[in-house]
Amino acid sequence: MPEPFDWAILERPSAMAMVRGQLGVSWMVLSGRLAALTDEQYFWRPSAEALTVVRRRHAGRFRALGSGEWVAQWPDEPDHRGPRTIAWLIAHLTETFFERWEWTFGERIQGRADITLHGNARDAVAWLAHWVDAWQQSIAELDEQQVMTIGLSQASELDAAEPFGHVALRLNRELIHHGSEIMTLQDLHALAA
């Protein structure tokens, strides 16, 4: 489990404190829900067409995202609107935090395709927690001026062209957006059972 949330950060009058506070609260809520995630929920498909995490040989017509035996089915269209499983959503969040950490604070070598994904809920949640925690710790070490540094992250052309604070807020939005989807799928799974 992650460290307890530092509620005092919500009283700090700075842009980075607000970014860190939003991320911290959002992760606290989502990680609390993920703590009880089962393999059945992890792989539950809200429809037969739902994108998921599969063994590489079962990726089907989709690109395989990931470096190991388990991969996420990745659509070619950036605006693909099909349903997704919790497994896919966790894989997407993991690769997002991994890639942003690597290209901001790491060696800037590996990308999203190099991520290791998992075929069970426990390991997938632990791997996501590892990268969210690494991201949180690294941004906590930045000073307020670095928040405005253009190109601190080199993960994408957009990251390289904007102040780092925008990158951090975009990751917060990803966590909030996909975290909400994960919790909704958990609720729908409970109703379907």
C-alpha positions in Angstrom: 0.0 0.0 0.0 1.2 3.5 -0.7 2.3 5.8 2.1 -0.5 7.7 3.8 -1.4 10.9 2.0 0.2 14.1 3.4 -2.9 16.2 3.9 -0.7 19.2 4.8 0.2 19.6 1.2 -3.3 20.9 0.6 -2.5 24.0 2.7 0.7 24.9 0.7 0.1 27.9 -1.6 2.0 26.9 -4.6 1.3 25.5 -8.1 3.3 22.3 -7.5 1.6 21.7 -4.2 -1.7 21.8 -5.9 -0.5 19.4 -8.7 0.9 17.0 -6.1 -2.2 17.3 -3.9 -4.5 16.5 -6.8 -2.4 13.5 -7.8 -2.0 12.3 -4.2 -5.7 12.4 -3.4 -6.7 10.8 -6.7 -4.2 8.0 -6.2 -5.2 7.4 -2.6 -8.8 6.9 -3.7 -8.0 4.6 -6.7 -5.4 2.6 -4.9 -7.9 1.9 -2.1 -10.2 0.4 -4.7 -7.5 -1.5 -6.4 -6.4 -3.1 -3.1 -9.3 -5.5 -3.3 -9.2 -6.1 -7.1 -9.6 -9.8 -8.1 -8.4 -11.5 -11.2 -12.1 -12.0 -12.2 -12.7 -8.2 -12.1 -9.3 -7.5 -13.7 -10.2 -9.6 -16.8 -14.0 -9.0 -16.8 -15.2 -7.9 -20.3 -18.1 -5.5 -20.3 -18.6 -6.7 -23.9 -17.0 -9.3 -26.1 -15.1 -6.6 -28.1 -13.5 -5.0 -25.0 -9.7 -4.4 -25.3 -7.8 -6.3 -22.7 -4.4 -7.7 -21.7 -3.7 -11.1 -23.3 -0.8 -13.4 -24.0 1.1 -12.1 -26.9 -0.1 -14.8 -29.3 -3.7 -13.8 -28.6 -3.4 -10.1 -29.5 -5.5 -10.6 -32.6 -5.9 -7.8 -35.0 -4.5 -5.3 -32.5 -1.0 -4.2 -32.0 0.7 -5.7 -29.0 1.9 -3.2 -26.4 4.4 -4.6 -23.9 7.7 -6.4 -24.0 6.9 -9.7 -22.4 4.4 -12.6 -22.6 1.5 -10.4 -21.6 0.5 -7.5 -23.8 -2.2 -4.9 -24.1 -4.3 -5.0 -27.3 -3.6 -1.6 -28.7 -5.9 -0.1 -31.4 -4.4 1.6 -34.5 -6.9 4.5 -34.3 -6.1 7.1 -31.6 -9.8 7.8 -31.0 -10.8 4.1 -30.8 -14.0 4.2 -28.6 -14.4 0.6 -27.9 -14.8 -0.7 -24.4 -11.8 -1.7 -22.3 -11.2 -4.1 -19.4 -9.8 -3.1 -16.0 -6.7 -5.0 -17.1 -6.3 -2.7 -20.2 -6.9 0.4 -18.2 -4.3 -0.6 -15.6 -1.8 -1.4 -18.4 -2.4 2.0 -20.0 -1.9 3.9 -16.8 1.2 1.9 -16.0 2.8 2.5 -19.4 1.8 6.2 -19.2 3.5 6.8 -15.8 6.4 4.5 -16.7 7.1 6.4 -20.0 6.8 9.9 -18.4 9.0 8.9 -15.5 11.6 7.4 -17.9 11.7 10.4 -20.2 11.7 13.0 -17.4 13.7 11.5 -14.6 15.2 8.3 -16.0 17.7 7.5 -18.7 15.4 8.5 -21.6 15.9 5.1 -23.3 12.8 3.0 -22.9 9.4 3.8 -24.1 5.9 2.5 -23.7 6.6 -0.6 -25.8 9.2 -1.7 -23.3 6.8 -2.0 -20.3 6.3 -5.3 -18.6 2.6 -6.2 -18.2 1.0 -8.8 -16.0 -1.6 -11.5 -16.3 -3.0 -11.1 -12.8 -4.5 -8.3 -10.8 -2.1 -8.4 -7.8 1.1 -8.0 -9.9 -0.5 -5.5 -12.3 -1.6 -3.3 -9.4 1.8 -3.5 -7.7 3.5 -2.5 -11.0 1.2 0.5 -11.5 1.7 1.5 -7.8 5.5 1.3 -8.4 5.4 3.8 -11.3 2.9 6.1 -9.7 5.0 6.2 -6.6 8.2 6.8 -8.6 6.5 9.7 -10.4 5.1 11.2 -7.1 8.5 11.0 -5.4 10.3 12.5 -8.4 8.0 15.4 -8.8 8.1 16.0 -5.0 11.8 16.7 -5.4 11.3 19.5 -8.0 11.4 23.1 -7.0 8.7 25.6 -8.1 10.9 26.9 -10.9 11.2 23.5 -12.5 7.5 23.2 -12.8 7.7 26.0 -15.5 10.7 24.3 -17.3 9.8 23.7 -20.9 11.0 20.3 -22.2 11.8 18.8 -18.8 9.9 15.7 -20.1 10.9 14.4 -23.5 8.3 11.6 -23.7 6.5 13.2 -26.6 6.7 16.2 -28.8 3.9 17.8 -26.8 5.8 17.2 -23.5 9.0 18.7 -25.0 7.2 21.9 -26.0 5.3 22.7 -22.8 6.1 23.7 -19.2 6.5 20.6 -17.1 3.4 21.6 -14.9 1.2 20.8 -17.9 2.7 17.4 -18.3 2.1 16.7 -14.6 -1.5 17.9 -14.8 -2.1 15.7 -17.9 -0.9 12.7 -16.0 -3.3 13.6 -13.1 -6.1 13.8 -15.6 -5.2 10.4 -17.0 -5.3 8.9 -13.5 -8.6 10.6 -12.6 -10.2 9.7 -16.0 -9.1 6.0 -16.2 -9.4 5.6 -12.4 -13.0 6.5 -12.7 -13.5 4.0 -15.5 -11.8 1.3 -13.4 -14.1 2.0 -10.4 -17.2 2.0 -12.7 -16.2 -1.3 -14.2 -15.8 -2.7 -10.6 -19.3 -1.5 -9.8 -20.7 -3.0 -13.0 -19.0 -6.3 -12.4 -20.6 -6.5 -9.0 -24.0 -5.9 -10.5 -23.4 -8.5 -13.2 -22.3 -11.2 -10.8 
